Amino acid sequence: MRAVCQRARSASVTVAGEVVGAFEGEGLVILLGVSTEDTAAEAVQVARKVAGLRLLDAEHSLLDAGAPALVVSQFTLYGDVRKGRRPSWSKAARGDQAEPLYERFMAELEAEGVRVERGVFGATMDVSLTNSGPFTLIVDSDELSGPRRG
């Protein structure tokens, strides 16, 4: 699982002309990609890590600051461009696998005490944000738990 975390002063996600999630003030925009190998354990692990990371101003976490997160699903985080000119999506989880893990990630953030705003899974979305810093960090479940055993 990959979470691209961007510190923002405000953010919103719009689907078909309607704002479906937004925040004003300090928070994180989290683009979340799910791989074919991910499980609920990774969703919990990454959510807990993101909730506690000191990514906001004055080295505060989402929990310390009581700040919100806007979470948007993004399968393209698992695009492979090593061959040719067309990305391969073979490592990205299909919707029926990815959506429950996306939901689990957000549920875990909420259980940790984070206010969660959301995109719409599988929809074409317009995401707007005022990036603060700019500050962007990638949290990858493979790096949190070490290499996977096959």
N, C-alpha and C positions, 0 to 999 in steps of 0.2 A: 504494500500500500504506500502510495506517495501523497504527501500533503505539501503543497506549495503554499507557504504562509507569507502573506504580504501585510505589513503594518499599514494601516490606513486611518485617515481622519474622518472619512465617510465612505460609504459604499452602497450600491444597490444592484439588484438583478431584475431585469425586465423580461417578461415572456409575452409575446403577442401584444405589445404595447401597454401591458399592465405590470406595475411594480409588484413583485411577489415576495421580496425580501430586501431589507435595507437597514442601515444604522447611520447615525450621526455621532460624531465624537470619535475618540480613539477606539480601535478594535482591530480585528484581523479578518482579512479575506482569505479563505482556505479553498484552494482548488484541489479536489480529492480524486485521485486515480486509484482504481482497484485492479490488481493483476489476477491472472488465472489461478495463482497459487495462494491467494490470500484467504484467511479464515476470520471468524469472529474474534479470535484472540488477537490478531493483528489490528483489527478495528479498535478494540479496547485499548491496546498498548499505544497506538499512535494517538488516539484521542487524549489519553491521560498525559502523554508526553507534551502534546501541543498545549493543553490546558495549563500546564505548569511551567512551560518555557518562558524565560524572562525576555520577551521580545518587544515589549512596549516601552514607552518612555520611562526613564528613571529605573530601568531594569525590572519593571513589573511584568507579571504574567497576566493572562486573561483573568485568572482567579484573584490575584492581588488587586487588580484595578477594577474588578467588577465589569470588565469590558465585554462587548459582544463579539461574536464571530459570524461571518456570512460564509456558508459552506455551499460550494458549487461542484457538482460532479463533472469530471473531465477525463474521459477515457484516453484522450490523446497524450496524456502524461506517460503512457506506455507505448507510444509510437517508436518503432525501430527504423532508423534511417541509414543503417550501415550498408545496405545494398540498393543500388539503383536510385531512382528519383521519386519513387512512390513509397510512402511509409507503410510498414507492415504493422498491423494491429494484433498480431497473434498472441502477444503477452497480456493484452487488455482483456479483462473479464467481460463476458457477455452480460447483457442487462439483467437476466434472471439470476445471475450470481452476484453482480455488482450492486444492484439496488438494495438488497437486504444488508449488505456490508456498509454501504453509504448511510443507510438509516441507522445501523448499529453505531457507527462512528458518531453521528449527531446525538443519538440517545445517550451515549457515554459522556460526551461533552456536557449535555444537560444534566446528567447525574452528578457530574463534578461541580456543577453550579454555574456553568457558562450559559448566557442567553444566546440561543442559536437562531439565526435567520437562515433561510434556505433558498436555493434555486429549485428548479423542477427537474427531477431526474429524467434524462433522455431528451429534454426539450432543447430547442435552439434558444439561447439566452443572450441578452446583451448585459454585460457586466461593466459597471462603472465604479471607479474608485479614485480617491485622492490618496496616492501612495505617500506615506510619510517616511522620509529619510533620503532616498528610497531605501526600503529595508525589505528584503525577500529572503526566505530561508526554506530549504527543502528538507522535510522530515521523511525518511524512508524506512519502512519496517525492516527491511533487510539489514540496515545499518544499526538498528536498535537491538536486534536479537542475534546478529552474526549470520553466517551463511546457513542456508537451508540444507537440510540433509534429505537426500532423495531416496 
